Amino acid sequence: MTAVHTDRPRTDATNAARSHADRTGARTDEAADVITGARDRIDALDDRIIGLIQERMAVSAVIQEARLSSGGRRVNLAREMEVLTHYRDALGKPGTSLAMTMLELCRGRI
């Protein structure tokens, strides 16, 4: 394969615009700016969600320890069904999958 040669070298602005489009998929600078700002917000939300899940894991560990030390089982299936229903009602069918993953994270080793 041979490279196509043009008489016009790419300018820094052309390269920057292409790079901006490659990162965001946008075709205009305005759209790229919106996407970049929205992605920054999503990243911040993801950090908060991860922190909340970690907090939930810690609280779940306290509950499990109390249950086990009283002679109970680590997992309360009736409670897990309540959580699954809550997520499904709020988020639809994908909410159930999300809740299952969260519950798996919070159970620890069984």
N, C-alpha and C positions, 0 to 999 in steps of 0.2 A: 504494500500500500504506500502511496506517495502522499505527502502533505500538500494541501492546497495552499498556494502562495498568493497573497494579495499585496497590492502596492501600499495599502493603508495599514500602518501598525495600529494595534489596539491602544486606545488611550487609557489612562488610569481610571477615568470616569466610566468607561465602557467595562473595564475589568471589575470595578467596584459594583456597578449595577448588576453585572452577571453574577458576581459572588453573592450579592444581596438576594437575587432571585433564586439562586441555588439553595441558599439557607432557608428561605421562607416559601418558595414556590409562587411568590407574587410576581405580577408583571408590571407593577408600578411602585414607585418609592413610597407613595402614600399607603398602599396596601401592605407593603413590607413593614412600614412603621407600625401599623395597626397590629399586624401579626406578631411582630417582635414584642410589643408592649403586652399583648395578650398572653404570649408564651411566658414572659416574665411573671405575670400574675399567676398563671397555672403552676409554674415552678414554686412560687411562694405558697400556693394552696397545697401542693403536693407535700412540701416540707411540713406544713401544719397537720395535714392528714397523717403523715408518718409519725409525727410526734404524738398525736392523739391515739393512734393505734399502739404505740409503745406504752403510753400511759394506761390504756385499756389492758394491755398485757400484764402490767404490774398489778393493777387492781384485781384482775382475774387470778393472778398467782396468790394474792392474799385470800381470796374466796376459796380457792382450791385447798390451800394449806389449812384453813379453818375447817373445811369440810372433812379433809383427811384426818386431821387431829381429833375430830369428834367421832371417828369411826365410819364416816361416810365415804362415798366414792368421789373420785376426782371430777367426773363429768356428771352434770345433771341434764339428762336428755330432754326433759320437759322444758327446762329453761332455754336450752338451745333451740328447740322448736319455736318458742316465743320470739327469740331473736331472728330466726329465719323468716318467720311470718312478718315481723316488723319491717325487715329490709325488703322483702318481696312486695309488701303493700306500698312502701315508699318509693321503690325503684323499679318495680316490675320483675320479670323473670331474671334479668342479670343481677338484680339485687340479692337473689338467693345465692348465686355463685360468689358474689362478693362477701356475703355473710359467712358462707362456708369457709372461705379462705381466711377471713378474720378469726373465726372460731378456731380454726386449725392453728393459727399463730398464737392464740391466747391459751390454748389447752396446755401447751408445753408437752413434755414427754408423757405418753400414756403407757 
